[in-house]
Amino acid sequence: MYQALSIIVTGRVQGVGFRPFVYSLAEKFHLTGTVQNNLDHVILIIEGKEDHLGRAVEELKCSPPPLSKINTITVKEIPLIYFEEFTIVPSEKIETHSLPWISADAAICEYCLEEMNDPTNRRYKYPFINCTQCGPRYTIIQALPYDRPNTTMSEFAMCDQCHEEYENPLNRRHHAQPICCTECGPATSLYNQNGELVTQDEQALFEIGALIRSGHIVGIKGIGGYHLACDALQERAVNEVRVRKNRPARPLAIMARDTGVVKKYCHLSNEEEEMLTSAVMPIVVLQKRRECNLPDILSPGLSTIGVMLPYTPLHHRLFEASGLECMVMTSANPSGLPIQYKDESMGHLCDYILTHNRDIHLPIDDSVVQFSDANMLYHRRARGFVPDPFQTKSEVDGIIAFGGNQKNTFAVGKQKDIVISAHIGDLDNEEMIRFFKDQLHHYKKWLDVEVKHIAVDKHPLYASATLAKEYDCTVIPVQHHHAHLVSCMEDNGIEEPCIGIILDGTGYGDDGNIWGFEFLYGNVQSFERLGHLEYTPLPGGEKAVKETWRNAVGMLHHYWQDDGIEMAIKLFPDKVDEINIIKRMIVNQVNTPMAGTCGRVFDAVSGILGTCLTSTYEGEAAIKLSDRLIPETEHSEEIYPFHIKTNQENQLQLNLSPMIYQIIQDKLNNHSVTKIIQTFHRTIVSCCVEMIKRLVELNPHMNRTVMLSGGTFQNIYLQKEIKAKLQDEGFVVKTHKNVPCHDGGLSLGQMIIASHSVSHESQ
């Protein structure tokens, strides 16, 4: 019996070879009809024998193209039209209120890599080879639907052979929008520091390989922007990259030739290898082997290093041309400024530039992830993951959440979908703010969003507060740690009130102080602050954040006044004059905000132990402190003492002064720094668990579900141990799954809170 079906498929179905896949199904099951792209879905009309249609639909559901991500499939029987054949009809931009999915950029697939290395293939050694399963997407799309005229490939007219492949439904490149070859596609050019053309095409690749091998620093134009590259084993070249980027200590990522090289230098679990070789191919933070001989300057003082594999054909050609095992591959921008992606002079950053003439419409950084056993943690959600949307039960249409000031991302709402931007960075200067605004403009245009409401952090000095004034719409301020709590709840699909342990470095509190060691209870509607760390002075404000010893002096004076100053002088004997000035600042309350944050506790301990007296990048002191943790050969339950009391607001208040005092004594008595750090970490775990147990005793009505959020939970030990010990006490504990625990996930929580606020106001 013959039937006709109308099938609508929503999700990531553009730019992933979905229409050619459907065509192959039609061939396989002898079906007729049509398939057509629309902004947010693919429409199929198929006719054939009933059992053939059923098998085709089943295969559509169970075995779609690898890069696709099906959201919904709606199947409806319709009257027969009696098509004579199956055809792919041109895309149509039908007005829709649903979210148009935009495909992420994908790493080179095994088939294209094989063809590029095949001397008999017409794309042999071509550095821009791609197909429906790999290549640029997000970074070249100018408008929707995703068709070649709406991309930066529109200026490259296809040659006859490429056009034939593009039109052939049985070809792997059927409707591959960036399709090209040496005859009709982009080409490489090599320029010197003065912007003068040196050579082009194959000779350019040969020359750049020799330049990297000889110790030069080169700029490489990739999918989402320019990288700075050099030989990772040449310490002088690596140091020069640091000097030019003004990046003295933050770890630099390396690109390894293959997994064999990765395993030579680093430990690699099955989960890490699977992600490293996936279509995303992000930077994966790995543990170095004990015998690793990579220069320490790549990740100074750390036992880990960020590693990625070649994810574009151009990268593979670079390794072939240079003969190297691994290269530094870091974004080509001075620290604190946006990634360089336009074809402008970069002479001050590199000696030579290898560029190409395919424009990047929207820049994007490399994603960075790390594994805790089998669980993946996002440090930076960008290339390969963005712009996949999040579905929500909340009505978020017309809402934009501006995120935080550090590790910024913004979120755009359309109907019940949320698109979180790629990692933006820290909004600390005009260049970054302009970059934020440019990115936001693109997202609004792509998603066709009319902005009605903007969610911003409550901090009055954050750039987002000023930016929001440029829009004629409702501004909804959201408390920083409430946003963290709700971000983790939304990430886990939880709506009922729950407990939140929010540990981070800085968040503007409702009382005007700096929060960051918080024990909250609430949901999207509201929250109650049930407990927190006792406030201590932060003399100099931001200066004390960067110079950890100042933070330590502030704590010591707060806890022990003149005796504390004497301890500070013993710990920092070369800073006597500054310590006395700091004392007067605290006494006279000059530029000395009060703070109670986990990040500042880590800073103070790092300063006391001398592991990091001055941070050159955010979180450096805490990262170096936690990196000194080593697996304990003998299990120990030893912790430092701490106090918990009830304050005037009837909140539990954590006092860590007994711990700080004992750490100082251990340090002055030359105890093992590693043992001190281990005991310190166990103490933070213990005090968090004890605070939760006491809060539940005082509030037996509370749900026993706990969210862990905030940047401190990038510390894998703390996340694992607090979770495990709370689970042992009968709590259900949730951590982030799809967004970072740090401020990169803040916009998700802001979006959901703003949605509830809007819904509540309209009732």
C-alpha positions in Angstrom: 0.0 0.0 0.0 1.3 3.4 -1.0 1.3 6.3 1.4 2.4 9.9 1.6 4.0 11.5 4.7 4.8 15.1 5.6 7.7 15.2 8.0 9.1 18.3 9.7 12.5 17.9 11.4 13.7 20.7 13.8 17.1 21.1 15.4 20.6 21.3 14.0 19.7 20.2 10.5 21.4 22.9 8.4 24.9 22.7 7.2 25.3 19.1 8.3 24.4 17.2 5.2 20.8 16.5 6.2 19.2 17.0 2.8 21.7 14.7 1.0 21.2 12.2 3.8 17.4 12.3 3.2 18.0 11.9 -0.5 20.1 8.8 0.1 17.2 7.4 2.2 14.9 8.0 -0.6 17.2 6.1 -3.0 17.6 3.3 -0.5 13.9 2.8 0.1 12.6 3.7 -3.4 10.7 6.8 -2.2 9.7 9.9 -4.2 9.0 13.4 -3.0 10.9 16.5 -1.9 13.1 17.8 0.9 13.5 21.5 1.6 15.4 23.7 4.1 13.7 26.5 6.0 15.1 28.8 8.6 14.5 26.5 11.6 13.6 23.1 10.1 13.7 20.7 7.2 10.5 19.8 5.4 10.1 16.3 3.8 7.3 15.1 1.7 7.8 11.4 0.9 5.8 8.8 -0.9 6.3 5.1 -1.1 5.3 1.7 0.2 4.1 1.8 3.8 6.8 -0.6 5.1 9.5 1.4 3.2 8.3 4.7 4.7 8.3 3.2 8.2 11.9 1.9 7.8 13.0 5.3 6.4 11.5 7.2 9.3 13.1 4.9 11.8 16.5 5.4 10.2 15.9 9.1 10.1 15.3 9.0 13.9 18.1 6.6 14.8 20.9 7.2 12.4 21.0 10.9 11.3 24.2 12.6 10.0 26.9 12.7 12.7 26.9 16.5 12.9 23.1 16.8 13.2 21.2 17.2 16.4 17.5 16.5 16.0 15.2 18.3 18.4 11.8 17.1 17.1 10.4 15.0 14.3 6.7 15.5 13.4 5.2 12.9 11.0 1.8 13.4 9.5 0.0 11.3 6.8 -1.2 13.4 3.8 -2.9 12.7 0.5 -0.8 11.3 -2.2 0.7 13.8 -4.7 2.2 11.1 -7.0 5.8 12.5 -7.4 7.8 10.8 -10.1 11.1 11.3 -8.4 12.8 12.6 -5.3 14.3 16.1 -5.5 16.0 18.6 -3.2 14.1 21.9 -3.7 15.7 25.3 -3.0 15.6 26.7 0.5 12.8 29.0 1.5 12.8 31.7 4.1 9.4 31.3 5.6 8.5 33.6 8.5 8.7 31.7 11.7 8.8 32.4 15.4 10.9 29.4 16.3 14.6 29.5 16.8 16.7 29.0 13.6 19.5 26.6 14.4 23.0 27.6 13.3 25.6 24.9 12.9 28.9 24.9 14.8 32.2 24.7 13.0 33.4 21.2 12.7 36.9 19.6 12.7 38.2 18.0 9.5 36.6 14.6 9.0 38.5 11.4 8.3 37.3 11.2 4.7 38.5 14.7 3.8 41.8 14.0 5.6 42.2 10.9 3.6 41.5 12.7 0.3 43.9 15.5 1.2 46.7 12.9 1.6 45.9 11.0 -1.6 48.2 12.0 -4.5 45.5 10.8 -7.0 42.8 13.1 -5.5 42.2 16.4 -7.1 42.2 18.1 -3.7 45.5 16.6 -2.8 47.3 18.9 -0.2 44.5 21.5 -0.5 44.3 23.3 2.9 40.6 24.2 2.6 39.1 20.8 1.8 35.7 20.3 3.4 32.4 18.4 3.0 29.0 18.2 4.6 30.5 16.6 7.7 33.3 19.1 8.4 34.6 22.6 7.9 33.5 26.2 8.7 29.9 26.9 9.5 29.2 29.4 12.3 32.2 31.6 11.5 31.2 32.2 7.8 27.4 32.5 8.0 26.2 36.0 7.3 22.5 35.4 7.2 20.0 32.5 7.2 19.1 30.1 5.8 22.5 28.5 5.6 23.1 28.6 1.8 26.3 29.6 0.0 25.0 33.1 -1.0 24.6 33.8 2.7 28.1 33.0 3.6 31.6 34.5 3.1 32.1 31.8 0.5 29.7 33.6 -1.8 32.5 35.5 -3.5 34.1 32.2 -4.7 32.3 31.0 -7.8 32.3 27.2 -8.0 34.3 25.5 -10.8 32.5 23.0 -13.0 33.8 20.0 -11.0 32.8 21.5 -7.7 29.4 22.5 -9.0 28.8 19.0 -10.3 29.6 17.5 -6.8 27.4 20.2 -5.2 24.4 19.2 -7.3 24.9 15.4 -7.1 22.7 14.1 -4.4 24.8 11.0 -4.1 28.0 12.9 -3.5 29.4 13.6 0.0 29.7 17.3 -0.9 26.1 17.6 -2.1 25.0 21.1 -0.9 28.2 21.5 1.2 28.1 25.3 1.2 31.9 25.9 1.6 32.8 23.4 -1.2 35.9 24.4 -3.1 39.1 23.2 -4.6 42.4 24.7 -5.8 40.7 25.9 -9.0 37.9 27.9 -7.3 38.5 28.3 -3.6 40.5 30.3 -1.1 44.3 30.4 -1.3 47.1 31.0 1.2 49.5 33.9 1.2 52.6 34.6 3.4 53.4 38.1 4.5 56.4 39.5 6.4 56.2 41.8 9.4 56.0 44.9 7.1 52.9 43.5 5.3 54.9 42.6 2.2 53.9 39.5 0.2 56.6 36.8 0.5 55.0 34.0 -1.4 51.7 32.1 -2.0 49.9 28.8 -2.1 52.1 25.6 -1.7 55.3 27.6 -1.4 53.8 29.7 1.4 53.1 26.5 3.4 56.6 25.2 2.7 58.1 28.5 3.9 56.0 28.8 7.0 57.0 25.4 8.1 60.7 26.3 7.8 60.1 29.6 9.7 58.4 27.9 12.6 61.2 25.3 12.7 63.8 28.0 12.8 62.2 29.6 15.9 60.1 32.4 14.4 56.7 33.4 15.7 54.0 33.3 13.0 50.4 34.4 12.8 48.1 31.7 11.3 44.6 32.5 10.1 42.3 29.7 11.2 38.5 29.1 11.2 37.6 31.6 14.0 40.6 34.0 14.1 44.3 34.2 14.1 46.6 32.1 16.2 50.2 32.8 17.2 52.3 29.7 16.5 55.8 28.6 17.3 57.8 25.5 18.0 56.6 24.4 21.5 59.9 22.8 22.3 61.9 26.0 21.7 61.9 27.9 25.0 63.2 31.1 23.6 60.4 31.3 21.0 57.7 30.4 23.6 59.1 33.2 25.9 58.9 35.7 23.1 55.3 34.8 22.5 54.6 35.6 26.2 56.5 38.9 25.9 54.6 40.0 22.7 51.2 39.0 24.1 52.0 40.5 27.5 51.1 37.1 29.1 53.8 36.3 31.6 52.3 33.2 33.3 48.9 32.2 32.0 49.2 28.7 30.5 49.6 28.5 26.7 47.8 25.8 24.7 49.7 23.5 22.4 48.6 21.7 19.3 50.0 18.2 19.0 50.5 16.4 15.7 48.5 13.3 16.7 47.3 11.3 19.8 50.6 9.5 19.8 52.4 12.7 20.5 49.8 13.6 23.2 50.4 10.3 25.0 54.1 10.9 24.9 53.8 14.0 27.0 50.5 13.6 28.9 48.2 11.1 30.5 45.1 10.5 28.3 41.9 8.7 29.5 39.4 7.2 27.1 37.0 10.1 27.7 39.7 12.7 27.1 40.8 11.0 23.9 37.2 10.7 22.7 36.7 14.5 23.1 40.1 15.3 21.7 39.3 13.5 18.5 35.7 14.5 18.2 34.2 16.8 15.6 34.6 19.6 18.2 38.4 19.0 18.9 38.6 21.5 21.8 41.6 22.2 24.0 41.6 19.5 26.7 43.4 20.2 29.9 45.6 17.1 30.6 47.9 15.9 33.3 51.5 16.0 32.2 53.5 12.8 32.6 56.2 12.8 35.2 58.8 12.3 32.4 57.3 15.1 30.2 60.1 17.3 28.8 57.9 20.1 27.5 59.3 23.4 28.6 57.8 24.5 31.9 57.3 28.0 30.5 54.3 26.6 28.6 52.3 26.3 31.8 54.6 27.7 34.5 54.4 25.9 37.8 51.5 23.7 36.8 51.2 19.9 36.4 48.7 20.3 33.6 48.7 21.7 30.0 46.0 22.4 27.5 46.3 20.3 24.3 44.4 20.1 21.1 44.8 18.3 17.8 44.9 19.8 14.3 41.3 20.5 13.5 41.6 22.1 10.1 43.3 20.9 6.9 45.6 23.9 7.1 46.8 22.7 10.6 47.6 19.3 9.1 49.6 20.9 6.3 51.5 23.0 8.9 52.7 19.9 10.7 53.6 18.3 7.4 55.6 21.3 6.4 57.4 21.9 9.7 58.0 18.3 10.7 57.3 19.3 14.3 55.6 17.2 17.0 53.8 20.1 18.7 53.4 23.8 18.4 52.2 26.6 20.6 48.8 27.6 19.2 47.4 30.6 21.1 45.0 33.4 20.1 46.7 36.2 18.3 45.8 39.1 20.6 47.5 40.9 23.5 46.1 39.7 26.8 42.8 41.4 27.7 41.9 42.3 24.1 39.6 40.6 21.6 40.8 37.8 19.3 42.3 39.1 16.0 40.2 37.9 13.1 40.3 40.6 10.4 43.1 40.9 7.8 44.9 43.7 9.5 48.5 44.3 10.5 49.8 42.1 13.3 53.5 43.0 12.8 54.0 43.7 16.5 52.8 40.2 17.5 54.5 38.0 14.9 57.4 37.8 12.4 55.3 36.5 9.5 51.6 36.0 8.8 50.1 33.0 6.9 46.7 34.2 5.9 44.0 33.3 3.3 41.2 35.1 1.5 38.1 33.4 3.1 36.7 36.1 5.4 35.7 35.3 9.0 32.3 36.8 9.6 32.1 36.0 13.3 35.2 35.2 15.3 35.4 32.5 17.9 38.0 31.2 20.4 38.9 27.5 20.9 36.9 25.8 23.5 38.6 24.5 26.6 37.4 21.6 28.7 38.7 19.4 31.5 37.7 16.0 32.8 36.9 14.9 36.3 36.9 11.2 35.9 34.2 10.7 33.1 32.6 14.1 33.7 33.5 17.0 31.4 33.8 20.5 32.8 33.7 23.6 30.6 36.4 26.2 31.1 35.6 28.0 27.9 32.5 27.1 25.8 33.2 28.3 22.2 34.3 26.7 18.9 32.4 23.5 18.2 29.8 23.9 21.0 28.4 27.3 20.0 25.8 28.2 19.0 23.8 25.1 20.0 20.7 26.4 21.9 19.3 25.3 25.3 15.6 24.4 25.5 13.8 25.7 28.6 10.4 25.6 30.1 10.6 29.3 30.7 9.2 31.9 28.4 12.4 33.8 27.4 11.3 35.5 24.1 12.8 39.0 23.7 15.0 38.7 26.8 18.8 39.2 26.7 21.0 38.5 29.6 24.3 40.4 29.7 26.3 38.0 31.9 29.1 39.2 34.2 32.2 41.3 33.8 34.7 38.4 33.8 34.7 35.4 31.4 31.6 37.1 29.9 29.0 35.4 27.8 25.6 36.8 27.0 22.4 34.9 26.4 19.6 35.6 23.9 16.1 34.2 24.3 13.6 33.3 21.6 10.3 31.6 22.5 11.5 28.7 24.8 15.1 28.5 23.5 18.2 30.2 24.8 21.4 30.8 22.8 24.4 31.5 24.9 27.2 33.3 23.1 30.7 32.1 22.6 33.2 33.1 25.3 33.7 36.9 25.1 36.3 37.6 27.8 36.7 40.2 30.5 34.8 43.5 29.8 37.7 45.6 31.3 38.3 48.0 28.4 36.7 49.8 25.4 38.0 47.2 22.9 36.3 44.3 24.8 33.1 46.3 25.3 33.0 47.0 21.5 33.6 43.4 20.8 30.7 42.4 23.1 28.4 44.9 21.3 29.4 43.6 17.9 28.8 40.0 18.8 25.4 40.9 20.4 24.4 42.7 17.2 25.2 39.6 15.1 23.2 37.3 17.4 20.2 39.7 17.4 20.2 39.9 13.6 20.6 36.1 13.1 17.9 35.2 15.6 15.6 38.0 14.6 15.0 39.0 18.2 13.3 42.2 19.3 14.8 43.1 22.7 12.2 43.8 25.3 14.0 43.1 28.6 17.7 43.0 29.6 19.0 41.1 32.6 22.2 42.5 34.2 24.3 41.8 37.2 23.5 44.0 40.2 27.0 45.3 40.5 26.7 49.1 39.8 30.2 49.4 38.2 29.9 46.4 35.8 30.1 47.4 32.1 26.7 45.7 31.6 24.9 48.2 33.7 26.1 51.0 31.5 25.5 49.1 28.3 21.9 48.3 29.3 21.2 52.1 29.3 21.7 52.1 25.5 18.5 50.1 25.0 15.0 51.3 25.3 13.7 48.4 27.3 13.2 47.1 30.8 16.4 46.4 32.8 16.2 43.6 35.4 19.1 43.6 37.9 20.0 40.1 39.2 22.0 39.3 42.2 25.3 37.5 41.2 25.1 34.4 43.3 21.3 34.0 42.8 22.2 33.8 39.1 24.8 31.1 39.8 22.3 29.1 41.8 19.6 29.2 39.1 22.2 28.6 36.3 23.1 25.3 37.9 19.4 24.5 38.6 18.5 25.2 34.9 21.5 23.2 33.8 20.1 20.2 35.7 16.4 20.8 34.9 15.5 21.5 38.5 12.7 23.9 39.5 11.8 23.2 43.1 13.7 25.2 45.8 17.1 23.9 46.7 20.3 24.7 48.6 23.2 26.4 46.8 26.8 26.4 47.8 28.2 29.2 45.7 32.0 29.6 45.9 33.7 32.3 43.8 36.0 35.3 43.9 33.8 38.3 43.6 30.0 39.1 43.5 28.2 42.2 44.5 26.1 41.5 47.6 22.7 42.9 48.5 24.3 44.5 51.6 27.0 46.3 49.4 29.8 44.0 50.5 31.6 41.5 48.3 30.1 38.0 48.5 31.6 34.7 47.4 31.3 32.0 50.1 27.6 31.6 50.0 25.0 29.2 51.4 21.7 30.0 49.8 18.2 28.5 49.6 15.8 29.3 46.9 14.7 29.0 43.3 14.1 31.2 40.3 11.6 33.4 42.2 13.8 34.3 45.2 16.6 33.2 47.5 17.5 33.4 51.1 21.0 33.9 52.3 21.3 31.3 55.1 25.0 31.5 55.7 28.3 33.0 54.5 31.9 33.5 55.3 32.8 36.3 57.8 33.8 39.5 56.0 37.4 40.7 56.2 39.0 43.9 54.7 40.3 44.0 51.1 42.8 46.9 51.4 43.2 48.5 48.0 40.3 46.6 46.5 41.3 45.3 43.1 45.0 45.7 44.0 44.6 43.3 46.9 43.0 40.8 44.5 46.1 40.8 42.3 48.7 41.1 45.1 47.6 38.2 47.4 49.9 39.2 50.3 47.9 42.4 50.7 44.7 40.4 51.1 46.5 38.2 53.7 47.6 41.3 55.6 44.0 42.5 55.6 42.8 39.3 57.1 45.5 39.2 59.7 44.8 42.7 60.9 41.1 42.0 61.1 41.5 38.9 63.2 44.4 39.9 65.5 45.0 43.7 65.0 48.6 44.5 66.1 49.5 40.9 66.7 48.2 40.2 63.2 50.5 43.0 61.8 53.5 41.4 63.6 52.6 38.0 61.9 52.4 39.8 58.5 55.8 41.3 59.0 57.3 37.8 59.8 55.6 36.4 56.7 56.5 39.3 54.4 59.6 40.9 55.9 60.4 42.8 52.7 57.1 44.7 52.8 57.2 46.4 56.2 56.5 49.9 54.8 53.6 48.7 52.7 52.1 46.7 55.6 52.1 49.8 57.8 50.3 51.8 55.1 47.8 49.0 54.7 47.2 49.0 58.4 46.3 52.8 58.2 44.1 52.2 55.2 42.1 49.5 57.1 41.8 51.6 60.3 40.7 54.7 58.4 38.5 52.7 55.9 40.3 54.1 52.9 39.6 52.1 49.7 39.0 49.0 51.8 35.8 47.1 50.9 34.7 44.2 53.1 34.8 40.8 51.4 33.8 37.2 52.3 34.8 35.1 49.3 36.3 31.7 48.7 38.6 33.1 46.0 40.1 35.6 48.5 40.7 32.8 51.1 42.6 30.9 48.4 44.5 34.1 47.6 45.4 34.7 51.2 46.6 31.2 51.8 48.6 31.3 48.6 50.2 34.5 49.7 51.0 33.2 53.2 52.6 30.0 51.8 54.5 32.0 49.1 53.1 29.9 46.2 51.9 33.1 44.4 52.4 36.6 45.8 51.2 38.4 42.7 48.6 37.1 40.3 49.1 37.9 36.6 45.8 36.4 35.5 42.5 35.8 37.2 42.6 32.8 39.6 46.3 32.3 39.2 46.9 32.0 43.0 44.1 29.5 43.5 45.1 27.5 40.4 48.7 27.2 41.6 47.6 26.3 45.1 45.3 23.5 44.0 47.9 22.3 41.5 50.2 21.4 44.4 47.6 18.9 45.5 48.9 15.4 44.9 47.1 12.1 45.3 47.5 11.2 49.0 49.4 7.9 49.5 48.0 7.7 53.0 44.4 8.6 53.7 44.1 11.5 56.2 41.1 13.1 57.8 43.2 15.9 59.4 41.7 19.3 59.1 42.4 22.8 60.5 39.9 24.2 63.1 37.2 26.7 62.2 34.2 28.3 63.9 30.5 28.5 62.9 28.3 31.0 64.8 24.9 32.7 64.3 25.1 36.4 63.4 22.7 39.3 64.0 20.7 38.5 60.8 20.2 34.9 62.1 22.5 33.6 59.5 25.2 31.0 60.1 28.6 32.8 59.8 31.8 30.9 59.0 35.0 32.1 60.7 38.2 30.6 59.3 40.6 32.6 61.5 41.6 29.4 63.5 42.6 27.8 60.2 44.5 30.8 59.0 46.4 31.0 62.3 47.4 27.3 62.2 48.5 27.6 58.6 50.8 30.5 59.5 52.2 28.5 62.4 52.8 25.5 60.2 54.5 27.7 57.6 56.7 29.5 60.2 57.7 26.1 61.6 58.7 24.9 58.1 56.0 22.2 57.8 55.6 20.6 54.3 53.8 23.1 52.1 52.2 20.3 50.2 50.8 18.8 53.4 49.5 22.3 54.5 47.8 22.7 51.1 46.2 19.2 51.4 44.9 20.0 54.9 43.6 23.4 53.8 41.6 21.8 51.0 40.2 19.2 53.4 39.2 22.0 55.7 37.3 23.9 53.0 35.4 20.7 52.2 34.7 20.0 55.8 33.4 23.5 56.6 31.1 23.5 53.6 29.6 20.1 54.6 29.3 21.2 58.3 27.5 24.4 57.3 25.0 22.5 55.2 24.3 19.9 57.9 23.7 22.7 60.5 21.5 24.6 58.1 19.3 21.6 57.5 19.1 20.9 61.2 17.9 24.5 61.7 15.5 24.3 58.7 14.2 20.8 58.5 11.6 21.8 55.9 14.3 22.5 53.2 14.7 20.2 50.2 18.0 18.2 50.5 19.1 19.0 47.0 22.3 21.0 46.7 23.7 22.9 43.7 27.4 23.6 43.5 28.3 26.6 41.4 30.8 29.5 41.2 34.3 29.7 39.8 36.0 28.0 42.7 34.3 24.7 41.6 36.8 24.6 38.7 38.9 23.1 41.5 38.2 19.4 40.7 39.2 18.2 44.2 36.7 20.5 45.9 33.9 19.7 43.6 34.4 15.9 43.9 35.0 15.8 47.7 32.1 18.2 48.6 29.8 16.3 46.4 30.8 12.9 47.7 30.7 13.9 51.4 27.3 15.5 51.0 26.0 12.4 49.2 27.2 10.3 52.1 25.0 12.5 54.3 22.0 11.7 52.1 21.9 14.9 50.0 21.3 15.0 46.2 24.1 17.1 44.8 24.2 18.6 41.3 27.0 20.3 39.3 27.1 22.0 36.0 26.7 19.9 32.8 26.5 22.2 29.8 27.8 25.6 30.9 30.8 26.6 33.0 30.5 26.8 36.7 32.3 30.2 36.6 30.8 33.5 35.3 30.7 32.1 31.8 27.5 30.3 32.9 26.0 33.4 34.7 23.9 34.6 31.7 21.9 31.4 31.8 20.8 32.0 35.4 20.1 35.7 34.7 17.9 34.7 31.7 15.7 32.3 33.7 15.4 34.8 36.7 14.5 37.6 34.3 11.9 35.4 32.5 10.2 34.7 35.8 10.3 38.4 36.7 8.6 39.3 33.4 6.0 36.6 33.8 5.2 37.7 37.4 4.9 41.4 36.4 2.5 40.5 33.6 0.1 38.6 35.8 
